[in-house]
Amino acid sequence: MIQEIYIIDDDESSILVFRELFKNDLEYKFISVTSDKIDIALKNIPSIIIINEDAVEVNVIDLCRRIRKDEDNSITPIIVVSSNSEKEHRVKILKESVEYYIKKPVNVDYLYFTIKNLSRLLTINRRISPLTGLPGNVQIHAELKKRISNKEEFSVLYLDLDNFKAYNDVYGFLKGDEIIKFTADTIMKCVHQYIQNGSFVGHIGGDDFIAIIPMIHCEEVCESIIANFDSQVIKFFTEEDAEKGYIEVANRKGVIEQFALTSISIGVVEADKGRFSNVLEIGEIGAQVKHLAKSVMGSSYSVDRRKNH
């Protein structure tokens, strides 16, 4: 993945330095932007923004505030490079949520590894769901592989929401995000209520979640998730829709269709010691058993109890 790093300076004196420094790192692309065209950088949501304070004609603190106030770049890392060595000035800049303040003269190795390490952290953070804060697919696969290789006994819960697309169509994506966060919190709370140690909850993406539990037989956990979800999800609907028990959505042909209120389906795979040899085998069984759960109206769970022979 190409990392676009924007260099903010008004005389474009810095870009050649960075391009030379990273000439052997093809995954980095450095782009020079003058301070009066900062909107260009913000619009493209760069991986990192580097400001050469000595070469900008605007107040660097105002510039940092402008970046931080931009919704799309509220978490974009900022590095300020400056010859100003006053402690008070450095602190003022760092107060604007600037990640690094590097004083000139700059040690090129220090600059190089600062950018490299910051990029590494960004890559790691992208593996975490920004919406729920839960681990994503990289950690999920690693967790499953670890338990398989250790020949552990565990259960895998595949969870997703029913009629979630219809909900988004009626209430919008922002409301949909609220249900996703609520679902994550519900799963976490219920799993940790029954299993304090050794459990894992991840966010596969969208409305799909996974929970790995270090035990066979987890009906109580599934029942708790469903009970808590069904009792609280109603608050995400209008009183009118809640009373009706369904929402109405126009399909592509303009025909009004009715969908039941959002519910949760759970497919459970019981992994006896040595039953599975890889993650794909678990995923295939999980998809089948979750499909069975989703074929039932309302929130439900289905368990695959086939044993290893």
Rosetta blueprint (number, residue, H / E / L):
1 M L
2 I L
3 Q E
4 E E
5 I E
6 Y E
7 I E
8 I E
9 D L
10 D L
11 D L
12 E L
13 S L
14 S L
15 I H
16 L H
17 V H
18 F H
19 R H
20 E H
21 L H
22 F L
23 K L
24 N L
25 D L
26 L L
27 E L
28 Y E
29 K E
30 F E
31 I E
32 S E
33 V E
34 T L
35 S H
36 D H
37 K H
38 I H
39 D H
40 I H
41 A H
42 L H
43 K H
44 N L
45 I L
46 P L
47 S L
48 I E
49 I E
50 I E
51 I E
52 N E
53 E H
54 D H
55 A H
56 V L
57 E L
58 V L
59 N L
60 V H
61 I H
62 D H
63 L H
64 C H
65 R H
66 R H
67 I H
68 R H
69 K H
70 D L
71 E H
72 D H
73 N H
74 S L
75 I L
76 T L
77 P L
78 I E
79 I E
80 V E
81 V E
82 S E
83 S L
84 N L
85 S L
86 E L
87 K H
88 E H
89 H H
90 R H
91 V H
92 K H
93 I H
94 L H
95 K L
96 E L
97 S L
98 V L
99 E L
100 Y E
101 Y E
102 I E
103 K E
104 K L
105 P L
106 V L
107 N L
108 V H
109 D H
110 Y H
111 L H
112 Y H
113 F H
114 T H
115 I H
116 K H
117 N H
118 L H
119 S H
120 R H
121 L H
122 L H
123 T H
124 I H
125 N H
126 R L
127 R L
128 I E
129 S L
130 P L
131 L L
132 T L
133 G L
134 L L
135 P E
136 G L
137 N H
138 V H
139 Q H
140 I H
141 H H
142 A H
143 E H
144 L H
145 K H
146 K H
147 R H
148 I H
149 S H
150 N L
151 K L
152 E L
153 E L
154 F E
155 S E
156 V E
157 L E
158 Y E
159 L E
160 D E
161 L E
162 D E
163 N L
164 F H
165 K H
166 A H
167 Y H
168 N H
169 D H
170 V H
171 Y H
172 G L
173 F H
174 L H
175 K H
176 G H
177 D H
178 E H
179 I H
180 I H
181 K H
182 F H
183 T H
184 A H
185 D H
186 T H
187 I H
188 M H
189 K H
190 C H
191 V H
192 H H
193 Q H
194 Y H
195 I L
196 Q L
197 N L
198 G L
199 S L
200 F E
201 V E
202 G E
203 H E
204 I E
205 G E
206 G L
207 D L
208 D E
209 F E
210 I E
211 A E
212 I E
213 I E
214 P L
215 M L
216 I L
217 H L
218 C L
219 E H
220 E H
221 V H
222 C H
223 E H
224 S H
225 I H
226 I H
227 A H
228 N H
229 F H
230 D H
231 S H
232 Q H
233 V H
234 I H
235 K H
236 F H
237 F L
238 T L
239 E H
240 E H
241 D H
242 A H
243 E H
244 K H
245 G L
246 Y E
247 I E
248 E E
249 V E
250 A E
251 N L
252 R L
253 K L
254 G L
255 V L
256 I E
257 E E
258 Q E
259 F E
260 A E
261 L L
262 T L
263 S E
264 I E
265 S E
266 I E
267 G E
268 V E
269 V E
270 E E
271 A E
272 D L
273 K L
274 G L
275 R L
276 F L
277 S L
278 N L
279 V H
280 L H
281 E H
282 I H
283 G H
284 E H
285 I H
286 G H
287 A H
288 Q H
289 V H
290 K H
291 H H
292 L H
293 A H
294 K H
295 S L
296 V L
297 M L
298 G L
299 S L
300 S E
301 Y E
302 S E
303 V E
304 D E
305 R L
306 R L
307 K L
308 N L
309 H L
